[in-house]
Amino acid sequence: MDIKRLRENLSAVRVMGVLNITPDSFSDGGLHLDVSSSLTTAHEMVDAGAHIIDIGGESTRPGAESISKEKELSRTIPVIQSVRKIFPDIIISIDTYKSDVARKALRSGADWINDISGGTFSPDMFDVAARYDAHIIISHIKGTPKDMQKNPHYDDVVGEICGWLAHRAEIAEKNGIHREKIIIDPGIGFGKKYEDNITILKNLDKFKSLGYKLLLGTSRKSFIGYYTGETDASLRDPASYITFVWAAAFGADFIRVHNVSGTMQALKMSATLLN
């Protein structure tokens, strides 16, 4: 890839800020347990240049237990409504695999659905997205959050995930979701060994060849800790920035991050060096 293309990719990528309304997320659990603290972080993200805010009410870290839709709704809907009121133009994504939660979130002001199961945990998820004309992020997962990291195995990790994503995206289109509103995500850390995640990052062109917008979520994840030796997830931002720049340079359209300000600095400096 030539320098001009790398620079253009870095300038074009869009940043999704993570806003978890949970007590037990792997990195920011417990930081946003009320509307006020959530809005403070949302303000910081918007001021730093975030294009999308991804709001989630259930932790999907490895080993996480599922929660009821009622609890998930009670955590997310007030925040979605408040963020929408204060920031009418920001894109809001609801991070959920439950169609009932997605439906209520879209009615409350969300624009996108971010489904870690790619529509497999709730069979009517694609119908909900189509009905509300919402963008949907179709993510790959092997297993469930509770068991996904129990020795996942692939014979061809890139080929198998590409095939799965293409199949799910095709089903989404058949259910009435316009192609331009489908975003695929290989699901870094969701049923992958550490080396699988690296292989995915080194083969982003294969995922781009499927013809859909591509999102990558590497922020502070355990594979970064494995390769850097940093056990504290909140201290993995420097290495995370490297993965963001890499993903953006090689074609990711969206990157999902915890630290928006630091990410924007890393992207701008990288683009400047290539100018």
C-alpha positions as CSV (number, residue, x, y, z in Angstrom):
1,M,0.0,0.0,0.0
2,D,1.4,3.4,-0.9
3,I,1.9,6.3,1.5
4,K,-0.9,8.4,0.1
5,R,-3.4,5.6,0.7
6,L,-2.1,5.0,4.2
7,R,-2.5,8.7,5.0
8,E,-6.0,8.8,3.5
9,N,-7.1,5.8,5.6
10,L,-5.8,7.4,8.8
11,S,-7.7,10.6,8.1
12,A,-10.9,8.8,7.2
13,V,-11.3,6.4,10.1
14,R,-14.1,7.2,12.6
15,V,-13.7,6.8,16.3
16,M,-16.3,5.0,18.5
17,G,-16.0,5.8,22.2
18,V,-16.9,3.1,24.7
19,L,-19.3,4.0,27.5
20,N,-20.1,1.0,29.7
21,I,-22.9,1.4,32.2
22,T,-21.7,-1.7,34.1
23,P,-20.1,-2.6,37.4
24,D,-18.0,-5.3,36.0
25,S,-16.6,-4.5,32.5
26,F,-13.0,-5.5,32.2
27,S,-11.6,-2.0,31.9
28,D,-14.1,0.7,33.0
29,G,-16.5,-1.3,35.1
30,G,-18.0,0.8,37.9
31,L,-17.0,4.2,36.4
32,H,-20.4,5.0,35.0
33,L,-23.2,3.8,37.3
34,D,-25.4,6.8,37.0
35,V,-26.5,9.3,34.3
36,S,-24.4,12.1,35.7
37,S,-21.0,10.3,35.5
38,S,-22.0,8.9,32.1
39,L,-22.7,12.3,30.7
40,T,-19.4,13.6,32.0
41,T,-17.6,11.0,30.0
42,A,-19.8,11.5,27.0
43,H,-18.9,15.2,27.1
44,E,-15.2,14.3,27.2
45,M,-15.5,12.0,24.3
46,V,-17.4,14.4,22.1
47,D,-15.0,17.2,22.9
48,A,-12.1,15.0,22.0
49,G,-13.6,14.2,18.6
50,A,-15.6,11.0,18.9
51,H,-17.9,10.3,16.0
52,I,-19.9,7.5,17.8
53,I,-20.7,6.7,21.4
54,D,-21.2,3.0,22.1
55,I,-23.4,2.6,25.2
56,G,-23.6,-0.9,26.9
57,G,-25.3,-2.1,30.0
58,E,-24.0,-5.7,30.2
59,S,-20.4,-6.8,30.4
60,T,-19.3,-9.2,27.7
61,R,-15.8,-9.8,29.1
62,P,-14.5,-13.4,29.1
63,G,-16.4,-15.3,31.8
64,A,-19.1,-12.8,32.2
65,E,-22.6,-13.9,33.3
66,S,-25.6,-12.6,31.4
67,I,-28.1,-10.3,33.0
68,S,-31.8,-9.7,32.5
69,K,-33.1,-7.4,29.8
70,E,-34.8,-5.4,32.5
71,K,-31.6,-4.6,34.3
72,E,-29.8,-3.8,31.0
73,L,-32.6,-1.5,30.0
74,S,-32.6,0.3,33.4
75,R,-28.9,1.0,32.9
76,T,-28.8,2.1,29.3
77,I,-32.1,3.8,28.4
78,P,-31.7,6.8,30.7
79,V,-28.2,7.4,29.5
80,I,-29.2,7.1,25.8
81,Q,-32.0,9.6,26.3
82,S,-29.8,12.1,28.1
83,V,-26.9,11.8,25.6
84,R,-29.4,12.2,22.7
85,K,-30.9,15.3,24.3
86,I,-27.6,17.0,24.9
87,F,-25.8,15.9,21.8
88,P,-28.5,15.7,19.1
89,D,-26.0,15.1,16.2
90,I,-23.8,12.4,17.8
91,I,-24.2,8.8,16.6
92,I,-25.3,6.6,19.5
93,S,-24.8,2.9,19.3
94,I,-26.4,0.4,21.7
95,D,-24.1,-2.5,22.6
96,T,-26.4,-5.4,23.1
97,Y,-27.2,-8.9,21.8
98,K,-30.8,-8.7,23.0
99,S,-33.4,-7.6,20.4
100,D,-35.8,-6.2,23.0
101,V,-33.0,-4.0,24.4
102,A,-32.1,-2.9,20.9
103,R,-35.7,-2.1,20.0
104,K,-36.2,0.1,23.1
105,A,-32.8,1.8,22.6
106,L,-33.6,2.7,19.0
107,R,-36.9,4.2,20.2
108,S,-35.1,6.2,22.8
109,G,-32.6,7.8,20.5
110,A,-30.0,5.2,19.5
111,D,-28.9,5.0,15.8
112,W,-26.9,1.8,15.6
113,I,-26.9,-1.7,17.0
114,N,-23.6,-3.3,18.1
115,D,-24.3,-7.0,18.4
116,I,-21.4,-9.1,19.6
117,S,-23.2,-12.2,18.4
118,G,-23.8,-11.1,14.9
119,G,-27.6,-11.6,15.3
120,T,-27.2,-15.2,16.5
121,F,-28.3,-14.8,20.2
122,S,-31.6,-13.0,19.2
123,P,-33.0,-14.4,16.0
124,D,-35.1,-11.3,15.3
125,M,-32.2,-8.8,15.8
126,F,-31.9,-8.2,12.0
127,D,-35.7,-7.6,11.8
128,V,-35.4,-4.9,14.5
129,A,-32.5,-3.2,12.6
130,A,-34.4,-3.3,9.4
131,R,-37.6,-2.0,10.9
132,Y,-35.9,1.0,12.4
133,D,-33.5,1.5,9.4
134,A,-30.6,1.2,11.8
135,H,-26.9,0.5,11.1
136,I,-25.9,-2.8,12.6
137,I,-22.4,-4.0,13.6
138,I,-22.2,-7.8,13.0
139,S,-19.5,-9.1,15.2
140,H,-18.0,-12.6,15.2
141,I,-17.9,-14.7,18.4
142,K,-17.1,-18.3,19.1
143,G,-19.3,-19.5,22.0
144,T,-20.7,-17.1,24.5
145,P,-18.9,-14.5,26.8
146,K,-19.0,-17.1,29.6
147,D,-17.2,-19.8,27.7
148,M,-15.7,-18.2,24.6
149,Q,-12.1,-18.2,25.8
150,K,-12.1,-21.9,26.8
151,N,-9.5,-23.1,24.3
152,P,-11.0,-21.7,21.0
153,H,-9.7,-23.4,17.9
154,Y,-9.6,-22.6,14.2
155,D,-8.1,-24.5,11.3
156,D,-8.0,-21.2,9.3
157,V,-8.9,-18.3,11.6
158,V,-9.2,-15.6,8.9
159,G,-10.9,-17.8,6.3
160,E,-13.4,-19.2,8.9
161,I,-14.3,-15.8,10.3
162,C,-14.6,-14.1,6.9
163,G,-16.9,-16.9,5.8
164,W,-19.0,-16.5,8.9
165,L,-19.3,-12.7,8.6
166,A,-20.1,-12.9,4.9
167,H,-22.9,-15.4,5.7
168,R,-24.4,-13.3,8.5
169,A,-24.2,-10.2,6.4
170,E,-26.0,-11.9,3.6
171,I,-28.8,-13.0,6.0
172,A,-29.0,-9.4,7.2
173,E,-29.5,-8.1,3.7
174,K,-32.1,-10.7,3.0
175,N,-33.9,-9.5,6.2
176,G,-34.1,-6.0,4.7
177,I,-31.0,-4.2,6.0
178,H,-29.4,-2.1,3.3
179,R,-25.8,-3.2,2.5
180,E,-24.4,0.3,3.3
181,K,-25.8,0.0,6.9
182,I,-24.0,-3.3,7.6
183,I,-20.6,-3.1,9.5
184,I,-18.6,-6.2,10.1
185,D,-16.3,-6.8,13.1
186,P,-14.0,-9.9,13.3
187,G,-14.5,-9.8,17.1
188,I,-11.0,-9.4,18.5
189,G,-10.9,-11.3,21.8
190,F,-14.3,-13.0,21.4
191,G,-13.4,-16.6,21.2
192,K,-9.8,-16.2,19.9
193,K,-6.4,-17.2,21.1
194,Y,-3.9,-14.4,21.5
195,E,-2.1,-15.3,18.3
196,D,-5.5,-15.4,16.5
197,N,-6.0,-11.7,17.2
198,I,-2.6,-10.9,15.7
199,T,-3.3,-12.9,12.6
200,I,-6.6,-11.1,12.2
201,L,-4.8,-7.7,12.4
202,K,-2.3,-8.8,9.9
203,N,-5.0,-9.8,7.4
204,L,-7.4,-6.9,7.4
205,D,-7.4,-6.8,3.6
206,K,-9.2,-10.2,3.6
207,F,-12.0,-8.7,5.7
208,K,-12.2,-5.5,3.6
209,S,-12.5,-7.7,0.5
210,L,-16.0,-8.7,1.7
211,G,-17.3,-5.3,0.7
212,Y,-18.7,-4.0,3.9
213,K,-17.5,-1.3,6.3
214,L,-15.1,-2.7,8.9
215,L,-14.9,-2.0,12.6
216,L,-12.1,-3.1,14.9
217,G,-12.2,-3.3,18.7
218,T,-8.8,-3.9,20.3
219,S,-8.8,-1.3,23.1
220,R,-7.1,-2.5,26.3
221,K,-7.8,-6.2,25.6
222,S,-6.1,-9.1,27.2
223,F,-4.0,-10.0,24.1
224,I,-2.3,-6.6,24.4
225,G,-1.5,-7.4,28.0
226,Y,-0.1,-10.8,27.0
227,Y,2.3,-9.3,24.5
228,T,3.3,-6.2,26.5
229,G,3.3,-7.7,30.0
230,E,0.9,-5.1,31.3
231,T,-1.6,-6.8,33.6
232,D,-3.6,-3.6,34.4
233,A,-6.1,-3.1,31.5
234,S,-6.4,0.7,32.2
235,L,-2.6,1.0,31.5
236,R,-2.8,-0.6,28.1
237,D,-3.6,2.6,26.1
238,P,-0.1,3.2,24.6
239,A,-0.1,-0.3,23.0
240,S,-3.7,0.1,22.1
241,Y,-2.9,3.2,20.1
242,I,-0.5,1.2,18.0
243,T,-3.2,-1.3,17.1
244,F,-5.6,1.6,16.3
245,V,-3.1,3.2,13.9
246,W,-2.4,-0.1,12.3
247,A,-6.1,-1.0,11.9
248,A,-6.9,2.5,10.5
249,A,-3.9,2.5,8.1
250,F,-4.8,-0.9,6.7
251,G,-8.5,-0.1,6.1
252,A,-10.6,-0.2,9.2
253,D,-13.5,2.3,8.8
254,F,-14.2,2.5,12.6
255,I,-12.2,1.8,15.7
256,R,-13.8,1.2,19.1
257,V,-11.8,2.8,21.9
258,H,-11.8,3.7,25.6
259,N,-9.5,6.7,25.4
260,V,-10.8,9.0,22.7
261,S,-8.5,11.9,23.3
262,G,-5.3,9.8,23.2
263,T,-6.6,7.9,20.1
264,M,-7.2,11.1,18.2
265,Q,-3.7,12.4,19.0
266,A,-2.2,9.1,17.8
267,L,-4.1,9.2,14.5
268,K,-3.4,12.9,13.8
269,M,0.3,12.5,14.5
270,S,0.6,9.3,12.3
271,A,-1.2,11.1,9.5
272,T,1.1,14.1,9.9
273,L,4.2,11.9,9.6
274,L,2.9,10.4,6.4
275,N,2.0,13.8,4.9
